[in-house]
Amino acid sequence: MSASLALQKAIRTRLVGTPAVVALVPASSILDRNARPAPDPSIILGEDQELDADRIARDVVRIYSTLHVWKKEQGLVGVKAIAGAVRSALQNGRLEMDAGFHCGDCVVTSTRFLRDPDGETAHGVLTVEALVREAQS
């Protein structure tokens, strides 16, 4: 398993286990999906970038993960509330990961709010940065 997949699973586990998040987005609508329209409301686990963070041992990866928040609404209030709940859920910096991986830090580093061209949908884009150590084999 890649470090980014292990992180994605850990992020989803944290989000579906956080009452403040599932009060706004059903757990069944927090998913990895490549289709539109997204469920309303939803958190789509998106794209990742893995960068080598330890040049010597090569066992630490810095991962940038993108989460997309979607909600049918005229304004941005709902997606901002969901993004705030996600940020709070991830703010402690640590995630439980599958065997073979350890999350040293995890934080939402940026959030953007957009109006979809359809005129009916609000969109939030969160970037999550994490440091993940892979177990030595």
C-alpha positions in Angstrom: 0.0 0.0 0.0 1.2 3.5 -0.7 1.6 6.1 2.0 -1.0 8.3 0.4 -3.6 5.5 0.3 -2.8 4.7 4.0 -3.3 8.4 4.8 -6.5 8.6 2.8 -8.0 5.7 4.8 -6.9 7.3 8.1 -8.4 10.7 7.1 -11.7 9.0 6.1 -11.8 7.0 9.4 -11.2 10.2 11.4 -13.9 12.1 9.5 -16.6 9.4 9.7 -15.8 9.0 13.4 -16.2 12.7 14.2 -19.8 13.6 15.2 -19.5 17.2 14.1 -18.5 16.1 10.6 -21.2 13.4 10.1 -23.8 15.9 11.5 -23.2 17.9 8.3 -22.2 15.1 5.9 -23.4 11.5 6.1 -20.6 9.0 6.5 -21.8 7.3 3.2 -21.0 10.6 1.4 -17.4 10.8 2.6 -15.7 8.9 -0.2 -13.2 8.5 -3.0 -15.1 9.0 -6.2 -14.4 10.3 -9.6 -17.8 11.3 -10.9 -20.1 14.3 -11.0 -22.4 15.2 -9.6 -21.1 14.4 -6.2 -23.7 13.4 -3.5 -25.2 16.4 -1.7 -23.5 17.2 0.6 -20.3 15.3 0.3 -16.6 15.2 1.0 -14.7 13.7 -1.8 -11.2 12.4 -1.0 -9.2 13.7 -3.8 -5.8 14.0 -5.3 -2.5 13.4 -3.5 1.1 14.3 -4.0 3.9 12.4 -2.2 7.3 14.0 -1.7 10.3 12.4 -0.1 10.9 14.3 3.2 13.9 12.4 4.4 16.8 12.4 2.0 19.0 10.0 4.1 16.7 7.2 5.3 14.0 7.7 2.6 11.3 6.5 5.0 9.4 9.8 5.6 7.0 11.1 3.0 5.3 14.5 3.0 1.9 14.1 1.5 -0.4 16.8 0.3 -4.0 15.5 0.0 -6.9 17.4 -1.4 -10.4 17.1 0.0 -13.4 18.5 -2.0 -16.5 19.6 -0.2 -19.7 19.9 -2.2 -23.1 21.2 -1.2 -26.1 22.5 -3.2 -26.6 26.0 -1.9 -26.8 29.5 -3.2 -24.0 30.8 -0.9 -21.0 29.3 0.8 -22.2 29.0 4.4 -22.7 25.2 4.2 -19.3 24.4 2.7 -17.6 26.7 5.1 -19.3 24.9 8.1 -18.2 21.5 6.7 -14.7 22.7 6.1 -14.5 24.0 9.7 -15.7 20.7 11.0 -13.0 18.9 8.9 -10.3 21.3 10.1 -11.3 20.7 13.7 -11.4 16.9 13.2 -7.8 16.9 11.9 -6.3 19.6 14.1 -4.7 17.4 16.7 -2.0 16.4 14.1 -2.1 12.7 14.6 -4.0 10.0 12.8 -4.2 6.2 13.4 -2.8 4.5 10.4 -2.6 0.9 9.0 0.3 -1.2 10.1 3.5 -0.2 8.4 2.8 3.6 8.6 3.0 6.3 11.3 1.5 9.8 11.0 3.9 12.2 12.6 1.8 15.3 11.8 -1.4 16.2 9.9 -2.8 19.6 9.4 -5.2 21.5 7.0 -2.8 24.0 5.4 -5.2 25.8 3.1 -8.9 26.1 2.3 -10.6 27.7 -0.7 -14.2 28.3 -1.3 -15.7 28.5 -4.8 -19.0 28.9 -6.6 -19.6 26.2 -9.1 -20.5 27.5 -12.6 -23.8 25.6 -12.4 -25.0 28.4 -10.1 -26.5 25.9 -7.7 -23.5 24.3 -6.0 -20.8 25.5 -3.6 -17.4 23.9 -3.5 -14.7 23.9 -0.9 -11.1 22.7 -1.5 -9.0 21.8 1.5 -5.3 20.9 1.4 -4.2 18.5 4.1 -0.4 18.2 4.7 0.9 15.1 6.5 4.2 13.6 7.4 4.1 9.8 7.2 6.9 7.4 8.2 6.9 4.1 6.4 8.1 1.1 8.4 11.5 -0.3 7.4 11.3 -3.8 5.9 
